[in-house]
Amino acid sequence: MAADTPAALALLREGALAVHGRVTDASNAVLYCTATLDGVTAPCVYKPVAGERPLWDFPEGTLAGRETAAHELSAATGWQLIPPTVLRDGPAGPGMVQLWIEPDPDAPELLDLQPLDGPAAGWLPIVRAELDAGRQAWLVHRDDERLRRLAVLDAVLNNADRKGGHWLPAADGRIYGIDHGVTFHTEPKLRTLLWGWADRPLTAEALDVLGRLAGDLDGPLGERLRPHLTRAELDALRARIGALLASGRHPQPSADWPSIPWPPV
């Protein structure tokens, strides 16, 4: 269903929502649901606006719209990195509804702790981690093209919360990013674990995608984002894409903002 975006979006927009439980370790209200339409049922996540906790740096009641905007922008890249997502009414009022992605338990690990004389081949360092008894190790992520695309998307979204638990390797071979409520801020707030490519040249594919996004913002993509973002946020989005195209490189961590989310996983 995640790969069939039009069908998934129709199911999420028009299907009958049934709430089955709550994800209790989430900071905001996250309800596990099913959506049913024309005899087809699929699991999904419903985050009502009424269950959003106020944040000091984001306008109140905007997280669901930001998640929806993040999916719209992800869809425009063609990379299918964010599960199908809509903004609609539900049992607890308006909220974000997103297709549930079940992680593949047999997928290789994407994060690891490795000795300081590493990292091993195929891994990239994120940060030195303090362990028990004063020990240290590298926190590393895989040198994986799917994660590299996600790093580019996060730089565009200005994602302030890319924890290790916010990317899910699925049985279809894709990696899906989730939890995009704290995105699209006008000030630089990129906070992620995907720093392994910092200051490296962007791939030709990424530059092509960024160029298309820059053009699409003045067309249909901009129209789809406008209900969810302010004019200043759209201007900041254009500026981030322009800066990435101008530099041709992955961004580096900021000295003015924590670069690693907490907790990291």
C-alpha positions, 0 to 999 in steps of 0.5 A: 500500500505504501508504494501505491501512493494514490490508493493509499491517499484515497484510503486515508482521506476517505476511509472510516477511521477506527481507533484501536489504541495509543502509542504511549511513548510519544510526546504528543497524542498518537493514535493507532488506527485502521482506515477502511474504504470499499472493503480495503483496510490498512493500519495508520497513525492519527495525530489529532491537533487537539493532542499536540503539546505546545512548543516554545519555537513552533506556532501552536496547532501546526504540527499536523499541517507540517507533517502533511507538508513534509509528505507533499515535498517528499512526494515531489522528490520522487524518492518516496521517503515519507509514508502517504499522509493527509490532513483530515477530520477524525474521531478527535477532530482535525489531525494528521493521518499517515499510513502505518509502516511496520519495520522489517525485523530482518533488515540490517541495522542502520546505526551502531556503536564502533571502536574509536579506531573505526568506523568499519568499512561501509559506516560513517561517523556521527559523534563520539558517544560516552558509554559507561565507566568512561568508555567512548565509541563512535556512534555511526550510521550506514553509508546507505544511499537511502539514508543519504537521500533522507539526509538531503530531504531533512536539509530541505525540510529543516528537520529538527528531530531526525532521531534514529527511531524516526527512520524505518526499514520496511519489507519493500526495501525502502526506508521511510522517515516518520515524525515530521512535526518540527519542520519548516521553521524559518530559522536554521534548526537542522538536528539529525543523526545523518551527519556522515556526509557533512560537507561532502558534494551532493550527488548528481541525482540530489542536485537534479531533484533540488533543481526540480523542487526549486521550479515546482515551488512556483507551481503545483507544489507551492499550491499544495504547501500553501495551506500548511505553511506561512509565506515566510516559511515558504520563502525560507524553504526556497532559500534552503533549496537555493543554498544547497544548489549554490554550495553543491554540498551537504550541510555541516552542523551549526555552531548555534544550534544542537546538531544531535537530537535528544535522545538520539534513538 
